[in-house]
Amino acid sequence: MHTDTDIDWLACELIEQIPGKVSGRPIVLGTRILPDAIVDSYDLGETLEELREGFPSLSVGQIKRLIEFAHDQRGPHSNP
C-alpha cells in the first residue's frame, strides 16, 4: 500500500487542497474524496465500475485519470 507522500497529487488537475477541509489533505475537486482511496482500491482489485458505484459523484473518466496519474507518479512497476 502506498501513502500520500508517494504522489504529488497537487500536480493533478483533478485535485485541490483546502486548509481545514479533510485536514488539509489533497482531495478530488469539489468533493471530500481522498484520491488515494480510489487508487488503492483499484490496486487491490476493484474494477472501474465498482469504483464508480462506490464514488458516484465521479465519472469513470475522472477515476481513470486519477489511477493513471498515480501510476505515472509511482513509476513503471506500480501497476498491479
C-alpha positions in Angstrom: 0.0 0.0 0.0 1.2 3.5 -0.8 0.9 6.7 1.1 0.1 10.3 0.1 3.8 11.1 0.1 4.4 8.8 -2.9 2.4 11.1 -5.1 2.4 14.8 -5.8 -1.4 15.0 -6.0 -1.4 18.8 -6.4 0.2 18.3 -9.8 -3.0 16.6 -11.0 -5.7 18.9 -12.4 -8.4 17.0 -10.6 -7.1 17.7 -7.1 -7.4 20.6 -4.7 -6.2 21.2 -1.2 -8.2 23.4 1.1 -6.9 24.2 4.6 -9.4 22.8 7.1 -11.2 20.6 4.7 -10.4 16.9 5.3 -7.5 18.0 7.5 -5.9 19.9 4.6 -5.2 16.7 2.6 -5.4 16.6 -1.2 -8.9 15.8 -2.3 -10.8 15.4 -5.6 -12.1 18.8 -6.8 -15.5 19.7 -5.2 -15.6 16.6 -3.0 -14.2 15.2 0.2 -12.8 12.2 -1.6 -9.2 11.2 -1.0 -7.6 10.2 -4.3 -5.5 7.5 -2.6 -8.7 5.7 -1.6 -9.6 5.3 -5.2 -6.2 4.3 -6.4 -5.6 1.9 -3.5 -9.0 0.2 -4.1 -8.2 -0.2 -7.8 -4.8 -1.6 -6.9 -6.5 -4.1 -4.6 -8.7 -5.4 -7.5 -11.8 -3.2 -7.7 -12.9 -2.6 -11.2 -13.7 0.8 -12.7 -17.4 0.1 -12.5 -17.1 -0.9 -8.8 -15.3 2.3 -8.1 -17.9 4.3 -10.0 -20.6 2.7 -7.8 -18.6 3.5 -4.7 -17.9 7.1 -5.7 -21.0 8.1 -7.7 -20.1 11.8 -7.8 -17.1 10.9 -10.0 -17.2 9.9 -13.7 -15.3 6.8 -15.0 -13.1 9.3 -16.8 -12.1 11.0 -13.6 -11.5 7.7 -11.9 -9.3 6.6 -14.8 -7.4 9.8 -14.8 -6.6 9.6 -11.0 -5.4 6.0 -11.4 -3.2 6.9 -14.4 -1.8 9.9 -12.7 -0.9 7.9 -9.6 0.7 5.1 -11.5 2.7 7.6 -13.6 3.9 9.2 -10.4 4.8 5.9 -8.8 6.7 4.6 -11.8 6.5 1.7 -14.2 6.3 -1.0 -11.6 3.3 0.3 -9.8 0.6 -1.3 -11.8 -0.9 -4.4 -10.2 
